[in-house]
């Protein structure tokens, strides 16, 4: 796999980044010295602007938007913008059940992203995110950006490095569902987010157009119908690519009517819905906790229980919003969770980007007990804290190897593996690996042929020539 790529922007640009509070990130390419990727000239070229300052201002604005995007909930941004103090509640299970009843179409797509760590005991998954609402698509484009640098492109050709185009694979899934549900080989696709989301996924529309689709971007308020055909901003569409969650239906004016339009369009064969709310039945972080529920574990075969133990860390639903077989069972679980504080992580099932995650060994017994029993956070999940095996990254300034903790974000679809978006931080840095941690950097991932099928390795002469370059 490839290592991490960030920005090595030079002293002047570094000062600009520091002034606005953004981290100075660097490039590391395994055992090979990194090259500058997000240089002023490179960014200017991407922006279509030869003026470096204008290009950098555009870049900084993008990073500022990311800061808002990844550190605030949509609801939080909406509330703050209207001077309202609010708290996003854990949805009542009866409301969720009704939304899922209306929003299911009997088609459970195999599509999502597994977040995993490599540990001494093997690869273990801390989350399995299902459905089309998964994030991090955009980070997979770093592979293409890195290949635009001549030195790395030559290195990739020499060693036969390749990568899966995750966005192309998503486009393929959309084309397949259009063919199967609507009978359309050249579909019009609509990327639909919740109302008021400031266009977070608008960048996907041109990506689909580049791949031969007609594409429109819209929000839930833009959804309408003509008969059973779904319209988005008045445009008849063949596929709706869903980028909103269950909770957004409740926040939307006439949300249930919008949901019925999407469901009716799919069931009538007029407009496919990818993915429907069928996938939300097991898309929560709490779903993994079911595998360790005594009643569920009891009906698994010995081989299945062994598989769960090897690949999934111990995970339990601890929040009072979940159903338990009895009060004594929950009290016994809370006693166990308090006793195992140093080895556990607390995370809200409905949060993302590392928000709300607490490591037990970073708080006191009293703080931990209060967090676990928090009545306002009914969706708390506790999980065994994994200790990742270090991955080594070259610091291009000091030219030394540094141990990093890496989260492997593995995409999958109906055909299997669909790409990878690694994220990581230095092993010595505190906190989660996520958008809210300034030490987190996103990276590239390339595959290479195994020793049995690969071409002969480069000769010492070739290695020396590459170092000279």
PyMOL commands that set and color helices and strands:
alter all, ss='L'
color gray80, all
select helices_A, chain A and resi 10-19+40-47+52-71+74-81+93-103+138-147+150-159+166-182+203-210+220-222+246-251+255-267+277-282+286-290+294-297+302-311+327-339+341-343+360-362+365-372+460-468
alter helices_A, ss='H'
color red, helices_A
select strands_A, chain A and resi 112-119+122-130+188-193+214-219+223-226+229-232+235-236+239-243+272-274+315-317+344-348+358-359+380-384+391-395+400-413+416-420+423-426+441-442
alter strands_A, ss='S'
color yellow, strands_A
deselect
rebuild
show_as cartoon
